[in-house]
């Protein structure tokens, strides 16, 4: 995490009772206890000084003793770094302290209704203890109010009231204090809820397209959409089995992670949909789940950029990576499979043939079907590979996507389109027969 300057000491203080093995929930609970424990200890001293200044030193002993007790609990927490049941004495003191203060000052009016501070106990239980315990602490707060009401007359007769101005100021402080505490607690819950929603949404969108995630959250159980026209790309690292046998698992994963992270950036750039990665295989779709008229153009443009990025990485990292890429377009069905660990996937002949274009392809080349060629032959430059035998389909005419056309001056001053390739053109043994 990057150092943010002045906020770091505060962050380190919040982590004083945390262990590296703590879950996120345990860490947050401990951080809240640090705030409550230190706050209660400091507040006890402040209230003790304030009551002493108002001529009530014996009354000031109550928050002072509580401050010492909370401080001892806090020290034990810091030493053991285990919260356990340490929240119980702190919450219990939150119930007892306001009631004792009210009695010592002379009841509701003379004590400026200081008993309302007992509401901090159920609020604290929401942050520190299981939700099922909160009703108990809420009942304790109401119990304080009932006891304070029943003994109000006796407390009033046994105490000398403070000055009217002091009583009014304390009324304002008590109401503002418990109101602020409630607001801060609710703000904390909202911040935690919003942060949890952001994390869960981010994780969900890393697995599913946004529109599919929305439908799932609305309760749709079966999602299967037919798309008349999509494009599918498969990319596979040639020689991966041999390479992985010569490297450590960590090295292999690191290489794949860097390459696929670059591919992920291209997916975002072109607004496509990453379907999945399996080992060294990378699958992308255009036109699903949202239809787009330029799906073939977008996925071919990305394929050329993928080639260029692999060349760049090979040069910068001294690698010798070589990818086969296959592309096809046509109708397909897209949707969600399974009820657990589900993922968005594509089915149909279009997908199968796209996979065959990759598996029957050539290293460092982008092999496409005749359908892709016919749609883009005026926008990109292709080389006709010829008819190849495709498993499950038989003899199939295929083309190799070479690059984007640019105009260049040729003999006689004429201009004609030529390719800007991502890699070198096929050699004579590759099977190409003509440039188109």
C-alpha positions as CSV (number, residue, x, y, z in Angstrom):
1,X,0.0,0.0,0.0
2,X,1.4,3.4,-0.9
3,X,2.4,5.7,2.0
4,X,0.0,8.6,2.3
5,X,2.0,10.7,4.7
6,X,0.1,12.1,7.7
7,X,-2.5,9.3,7.6
8,X,0.0,6.5,8.2
9,X,0.5,7.0,12.0
10,X,-3.2,6.8,12.4
11,X,-3.4,3.7,10.3
12,X,-0.6,2.1,12.3
13,X,-2.5,2.9,15.5
14,X,-5.6,1.3,14.2
15,X,-3.7,-1.9,13.3
16,X,-2.1,-2.1,16.8
17,X,-4.2,-5.1,17.8
18,X,-4.3,-6.9,14.4
19,X,-2.6,-10.1,13.3
20,X,-1.5,-10.9,9.8
21,X,-3.8,-14.0,9.9
22,X,-6.9,-11.9,10.8
23,X,-9.8,-12.0,8.3
24,X,-11.1,-8.7,7.0
25,X,-14.0,-8.8,9.4
26,X,-11.8,-9.5,12.4
27,X,-9.5,-6.7,11.4
28,X,-12.3,-4.2,11.1
29,X,-13.7,-5.3,14.5
30,X,-10.4,-4.8,16.1
31,X,-9.9,-1.4,14.6
32,X,-13.3,-0.3,15.9
33,X,-12.4,-1.6,19.4
34,X,-9.2,0.5,19.2
35,X,-11.2,3.6,18.5
36,X,-13.8,2.8,21.2
37,X,-11.2,1.7,23.8
38,X,-9.0,4.8,23.3
39,X,-12.0,7.1,23.0
40,X,-13.6,5.8,26.2
41,X,-10.3,6.0,28.1
42,X,-9.7,9.6,27.0
43,X,-13.3,10.7,27.4
44,X,-13.3,9.4,31.0
45,X,-10.4,11.6,31.9
46,X,-12.0,14.6,30.2
47,X,-15.3,14.1,32.0
48,X,-13.5,13.7,35.3
49,X,-11.6,17.0,34.9
50,X,-14.8,18.7,33.8
51,X,-16.8,17.5,36.8
52,X,-14.0,18.4,39.1
53,X,-14.0,21.9,37.6
54,X,-17.7,22.2,38.3
55,X,-17.1,21.4,42.0
56,X,-18.1,17.7,41.8
57,X,-14.8,15.9,42.4
58,X,-16.5,12.7,43.8
59,X,-18.7,12.6,40.7
60,X,-15.6,12.9,38.6
61,X,-14.1,9.8,40.2
62,X,-16.8,7.7,38.4
63,X,-15.6,8.4,34.8
64,X,-11.9,8.4,36.0
65,X,-12.2,4.9,37.5
66,X,-14.0,3.7,34.4
67,X,-11.2,5.2,32.3
68,X,-8.6,3.3,34.2
69,X,-10.6,0.0,33.8
70,X,-11.1,0.5,30.1
71,X,-7.4,1.3,29.8
72,X,-6.4,-1.9,31.5
73,X,-8.7,-3.9,29.1
74,X,-7.2,-2.1,26.2
75,X,-3.6,-2.9,27.3
76,X,-4.5,-6.6,27.6
77,X,-6.0,-6.4,24.1
78,X,-2.8,-4.9,22.6
79,X,-0.6,-7.4,24.3
80,X,-2.6,-10.5,23.4
81,X,-4.0,-9.1,20.1
82,X,-7.1,-11.2,20.8
83,X,-10.4,-9.5,21.3
84,X,-12.5,-12.4,22.4
85,X,-14.8,-11.3,25.2
86,X,-12.8,-8.2,26.1
87,X,-15.7,-6.1,24.6
88,X,-18.0,-7.2,27.4
89,X,-16.5,-5.2,30.2
90,X,-16.3,-2.1,28.0
91,X,-19.9,-2.4,26.9
92,X,-20.9,-3.1,30.5
93,X,-19.2,0.0,31.7
94,X,-21.0,2.0,29.0
95,X,-24.3,0.8,30.7
96,X,-23.2,1.4,34.3
97,X,-21.3,4.7,34.0
98,X,-24.1,7.0,32.8
99,X,-26.6,5.6,35.4
100,X,-24.1,6.2,38.2
101,X,-23.4,9.7,37.0
102,X,-27.1,10.5,36.8
103,X,-27.6,9.3,40.4
104,X,-24.6,11.3,41.7
105,X,-25.8,14.5,40.0
106,X,-29.4,14.4,41.1
107,X,-31.6,12.7,38.5
108,X,-32.7,13.5,34.9
109,X,-32.8,17.3,35.1
110,X,-29.9,18.0,37.4
111,X,-27.7,15.5,35.6
112,X,-28.7,16.8,32.1
113,X,-30.0,13.3,31.2
114,X,-26.5,11.9,31.1
115,X,-28.0,8.4,31.2
116,X,-28.6,8.7,27.4
117,X,-24.9,7.9,27.0
118,X,-25.9,4.3,27.9
119,X,-27.2,4.0,24.3
120,X,-23.5,3.7,23.4
121,X,-23.7,0.0,24.6
122,X,-26.1,-1.3,22.0
123,X,-24.3,0.8,19.3
124,X,-21.0,-0.7,20.3
125,X,-22.4,-4.2,20.3
126,X,-23.4,-3.7,16.7
127,X,-19.8,-3.0,15.8
128,X,-18.0,-5.4,18.2
129,X,-20.3,-8.4,18.9
130,X,-22.6,-10.8,16.9
131,X,-25.8,-9.2,15.9
132,X,-27.8,-11.6,18.0
133,X,-26.4,-10.0,21.2
134,X,-27.5,-6.4,20.3
135,X,-31.1,-6.9,21.7
136,X,-29.5,-7.7,25.1
137,X,-27.6,-4.5,25.2
138,X,-30.5,-2.5,23.9
139,X,-32.6,-4.1,26.8
140,X,-29.8,-3.0,29.2
141,X,-30.2,0.6,27.9
142,X,-33.9,0.6,28.4
143,X,-33.3,-0.9,31.9
144,X,-31.1,2.1,32.7
145,X,-33.9,4.4,31.7
146,X,-36.5,2.5,33.8
147,X,-34.2,2.4,36.9
148,X,-33.3,6.1,36.5
149,X,-37.0,7.0,36.3
150,X,-37.9,5.0,39.3
151,X,-35.2,6.5,41.5
152,X,-35.3,10.0,40.0
153,X,-37.1,11.5,43.0
154,X,-34.6,10.1,45.6
155,X,-31.6,11.1,43.5
156,X,-33.0,14.7,43.2
157,X,-33.5,15.0,46.9
158,X,-30.0,13.7,47.8
159,X,-28.0,16.0,45.5
160,X,-27.2,19.7,45.2
161,X,-27.9,20.9,41.7
162,X,-25.3,22.5,39.5
163,X,-25.7,26.0,38.3
164,X,-28.5,26.4,35.7
165,X,-26.0,27.5,33.0
166,X,-23.9,24.3,33.6
167,X,-27.0,22.1,33.5
168,X,-28.1,23.6,30.1
169,X,-24.6,23.3,28.7
170,X,-24.4,19.7,29.8
171,X,-27.8,19.0,28.2
172,X,-26.5,20.3,24.9
173,X,-23.3,18.3,25.2
174,X,-25.0,15.1,26.1
175,X,-27.6,15.3,23.3
176,X,-24.9,16.4,20.8
177,X,-22.6,13.7,22.0
178,X,-24.9,10.7,21.7
179,X,-26.3,12.1,18.4
180,X,-22.8,12.4,17.0
181,X,-21.9,8.9,18.2
182,X,-25.0,7.5,16.5
183,X,-24.2,9.3,13.3
184,X,-20.6,8.1,13.3
185,X,-21.7,4.5,13.9
186,X,-24.3,4.6,11.1
187,X,-21.7,6.2,8.8
188,X,-19.3,3.4,9.7
189,X,-21.9,0.8,8.8
190,X,-22.7,2.6,5.5
191,X,-19.0,2.9,4.6
192,X,-18.4,-0.8,5.3
193,X,-21.5,-1.8,3.4
194,X,-20.5,0.4,0.4
195,X,-17.0,-0.9,0.5
196,X,-18.3,-4.5,0.6
197,X,-20.6,-3.8,-2.3
198,X,-17.8,-2.3,-4.4
199,X,-15.6,-5.3,-3.7
200,X,-18.3,-7.9,-4.5
201,X,-19.3,-6.0,-7.6
202,X,-15.7,-5.8,-8.8
203,X,-15.3,-9.5,-8.2
204,X,-18.6,-10.3,-10.0
205,X,-17.6,-8.2,-13.0
206,X,-14.3,-10.0,-13.1
207,X,-16.3,-13.2,-13.8
208,X,-19.4,-12.0,-15.6
209,X,-20.3,-9.3,-18.1
210,X,-22.1,-6.4,-16.5
211,X,-25.4,-7.0,-18.2
212,X,-25.4,-10.6,-17.2
213,X,-24.5,-9.8,-13.6
214,X,-27.5,-7.4,-13.4
215,X,-29.8,-10.2,-14.6
216,X,-28.4,-12.6,-12.1
217,X,-28.9,-10.2,-9.3
218,X,-32.5,-9.7,-10.4
219,X,-33.1,-13.4,-9.9
220,X,-32.9,-14.9,-13.4
221,X,-31.8,-18.5,-13.0
222,X,-31.6,-19.6,-16.6
223,X,-29.7,-17.2,-19.0
224,X,-29.3,-18.5,-22.5
225,X,-29.3,-15.9,-25.3
226,X,-29.1,-16.6,-29.1
227,X,-26.9,-14.2,-31.0
228,X,-27.3,-14.1,-34.8
229,X,-23.8,-12.6,-35.3
230,X,-20.8,-12.7,-33.1
231,X,-17.1,-13.1,-33.5
232,X,-14.9,-15.4,-31.5
233,X,-11.1,-15.4,-31.0
234,X,-9.0,-18.2,-29.5
235,X,-5.3,-17.6,-28.8
236,X,-2.9,-20.3,-27.7
237,X,0.8,-20.3,-26.8
238,X,2.6,-22.6,-29.2
239,X,5.0,-25.1,-27.5
240,X,3.6,-24.4,-24.1
241,X,3.9,-28.0,-22.9
242,X,7.6,-28.0,-23.7
243,X,8.2,-24.6,-22.3
244,X,6.4,-25.3,-19.0
245,X,8.5,-28.5,-18.6
246,X,11.7,-26.4,-18.8
247,X,10.6,-23.6,-16.3
248,X,9.5,-23.6,-12.8
249,X,5.7,-23.3,-12.2
250,X,6.2,-19.8,-10.8
251,X,8.1,-18.6,-13.9
252,X,5.4,-20.1,-16.2
253,X,2.6,-18.4,-14.3
254,X,4.5,-15.1,-14.2
255,X,4.9,-15.1,-18.0
256,X,1.3,-16.0,-18.7
257,X,0.1,-13.4,-16.2
258,X,2.0,-10.7,-17.8
259,X,1.0,-11.6,-21.4
260,X,-2.7,-12.2,-20.5
261,X,-2.8,-8.9,-18.5
262,X,-1.7,-7.1,-21.7
263,X,-4.4,-9.0,-23.6
264,X,-6.9,-7.9,-20.9
265,X,-6.0,-4.3,-21.6
266,X,-6.7,-4.8,-25.3
267,X,-10.1,-6.4,-24.4
268,X,-11.0,-3.2,-22.5
269,X,-9.6,-1.0,-25.2
270,X,-11.8,-2.6,-27.9
271,X,-14.8,-3.1,-25.7
272,X,-14.8,-6.9,-26.2
273,X,-15.7,-9.6,-23.7
274,X,-13.1,-11.9,-22.3
275,X,-14.7,-15.3,-21.9
276,X,-12.1,-17.4,-20.2
277,X,-8.5,-18.5,-19.9
278,X,-7.6,-22.2,-19.6
279,X,-3.9,-22.8,-19.1
280,X,-2.3,-21.0,-22.0
281,X,-5.5,-20.6,-24.0
282,X,-7.2,-17.2,-24.2
283,X,-10.8,-16.7,-25.5
284,X,-12.5,-13.5,-26.4
285,X,-15.9,-12.6,-28.0
286,X,-17.3,-9.6,-29.8
287,X,-21.0,-9.0,-30.1
288,X,-22.0,-10.9,-27.0
289,X,-23.7,-10.3,-24.6
290,X,-24.3,-6.9,-26.3
291,X,-24.7,-6.9,-30.1
292,X,-22.5,-4.6,-32.1
293,X,-22.3,-4.3,-35.9
294,X,-18.5,-4.0,-36.0
295,X,-17.8,-7.2,-34.1
296,X,-15.7,-8.8,-36.8
297,X,-13.6,-5.6,-37.4
298,X,-13.1,-5.1,-33.6
299,X,-11.9,-8.6,-32.9
300,X,-9.5,-8.7,-35.9
301,X,-8.0,-5.3,-34.9
302,X,-7.4,-6.7,-31.4
303,X,-5.8,-9.9,-32.9
304,X,-3.3,-7.7,-34.8
305,X,-2.6,-5.7,-31.6
306,X,-2.1,-9.0,-29.7
307,X,0.6,-10.0,-32.2
308,X,2.3,-6.6,-31.8
309,X,2.2,-6.8,-28.0
310,X,3.8,-10.3,-28.0
311,X,6.5,-9.1,-30.3
312,X,7.1,-6.1,-27.9
313,X,7.2,-8.4,-24.9
314,X,9.6,-10.8,-26.6
315,X,12.0,-7.9,-27.3
316,X,11.7,-6.4,-23.9
317,X,11.9,-9.6,-21.8
318,X,14.1,-11.6,-24.1
319,X,11.3,-14.2,-24.5
320,X,10.5,-16.3,-27.6
321,X,6.8,-16.6,-27.2
322,X,4.8,-17.6,-30.2
323,X,1.0,-17.6,-30.3
324,X,-1.5,-19.2,-32.7
325,X,-4.7,-17.2,-33.1
326,X,-7.9,-18.3,-34.7
327,X,-11.1,-16.3,-35.5
328,X,-14.5,-17.1,-36.8
329,X,-17.9,-15.3,-36.9
330,X,-21.5,-16.4,-37.0
331,X,-24.4,-17.3,-34.8
332,X,-24.0,-18.7,-31.3
333,X,-25.7,-19.2,-27.9
334,X,-24.3,-17.4,-24.9
335,X,-25.3,-17.8,-21.2
336,X,-24.6,-19.1,-17.7
337,X,-23.6,-22.7,-17.0
338,X,-24.2,-24.2,-13.5
339,X,-25.4,-22.9,-10.2
340,X,-22.0,-22.9,-8.4
341,X,-18.8,-21.3,-9.6
342,X,-20.8,-20.4,-12.8
343,X,-19.3,-18.6,-15.7
344,X,-20.4,-16.9,-18.9
345,X,-19.8,-19.1,-21.9
346,X,-20.5,-19.5,-25.6
347,X,-21.7,-22.6,-27.5
348,X,-22.3,-23.5,-31.1
349,X,-20.6,-24.4,-34.4
350,X,-19.2,-20.9,-34.7
351,X,-17.3,-21.3,-31.4
352,X,-16.0,-24.8,-32.3
353,X,-14.7,-23.7,-35.7
354,X,-13.0,-20.7,-34.1
355,X,-11.2,-23.1,-31.8
356,X,-10.2,-25.2,-34.8
357,X,-8.9,-22.1,-36.6
358,X,-6.5,-21.8,-33.6
359,X,-5.6,-25.4,-33.1
360,X,-5.0,-26.0,-36.9
361,X,-3.3,-22.7,-37.3
362,X,0.4,-21.6,-37.6
363,X,2.6,-20.1,-35.0
364,X,2.7,-16.3,-35.0
365,X,-0.2,-16.2,-37.4
366,X,-3.9,-15.3,-37.3
367,X,-6.0,-17.9,-39.1
368,X,-9.6,-16.9,-40.0
369,X,-12.5,-18.5,-41.8
370,X,-13.8,-17.6,-45.2
371,X,-16.7,-15.8,-43.5
372,X,-14.3,-13.4,-41.7
373,X,-12.4,-12.8,-44.9
374,X,-15.5,-12.0,-46.9
375,X,-16.7,-9.4,-44.4
376,X,-13.3,-7.7,-44.0
377,X,-11.5,-8.2,-47.3
378,X,-11.9,-4.5,-48.1
379,X,-10.7,-3.3,-44.7
380,X,-7.8,-5.7,-43.9
381,X,-5.1,-7.5,-45.8
382,X,-5.3,-11.3,-45.9
383,X,-3.2,-14.1,-47.3
384,X,-5.0,-17.1,-48.7
385,X,-3.7,-20.1,-46.9
386,X,-5.8,-22.5,-48.9
387,X,-7.9,-25.6,-48.1
388,X,-7.0,-27.4,-44.9
389,X,-8.5,-30.4,-43.2
390,X,-10.4,-29.3,-40.1
391,X,-11.4,-31.8,-37.5
392,X,-15.1,-32.3,-37.3
393,X,-15.7,-30.1,-40.4
394,X,-13.6,-31.5,-43.2
395,X,-11.8,-29.6,-46.0
396,X,-12.1,-25.8,-45.2
397,X,-10.8,-22.8,-47.0
398,X,-8.9,-20.5,-44.6
399,X,-7.1,-17.2,-44.7
400,X,-4.4,-15.5,-42.7
401,X,-4.9,-12.0,-41.4
402,X,-1.7,-10.1,-42.2
403,X,-2.4,-6.5,-41.2
404,X,-4.2,-3.3,-41.9
405,X,-3.9,-1.8,-45.4
406,X,-2.1,1.5,-46.0
407,X,-1.5,3.1,-49.4
408,X,2.0,2.9,-50.8
409,X,3.5,4.2,-54.0
410,X,4.4,1.4,-56.5
411,X,5.9,1.4,-60.0
412,X,4.6,4.1,-62.3
413,X,3.5,6.3,-59.5
414,X,0.4,4.3,-58.9
415,X,-0.9,3.8,-55.4
416,X,-2.1,0.5,-54.1
417,X,-2.9,-0.9,-50.6
418,X,-0.2,-3.0,-48.9
419,X,-0.2,-4.7,-45.6
420,X,1.3,-3.4,-42.4
421,X,2.0,-6.8,-40.8
422,X,2.4,-7.5,-37.1
423,X,4.8,-10.3,-37.9
424,X,6.7,-11.5,-40.9
425,X,4.7,-12.8,-43.8
426,X,4.5,-16.5,-44.5
427,X,7.4,-18.2,-46.1
428,X,7.1,-20.5,-49.1
429,X,6.5,-23.5,-46.8
430,X,3.6,-22.0,-45.0
431,X,1.1,-22.9,-47.6
432,X,0.0,-19.4,-48.7
433,X,-0.9,-19.1,-52.3
434,X,-1.7,-15.4,-52.8
435,X,-2.0,-12.0,-51.2
436,X,-5.5,-10.5,-51.4
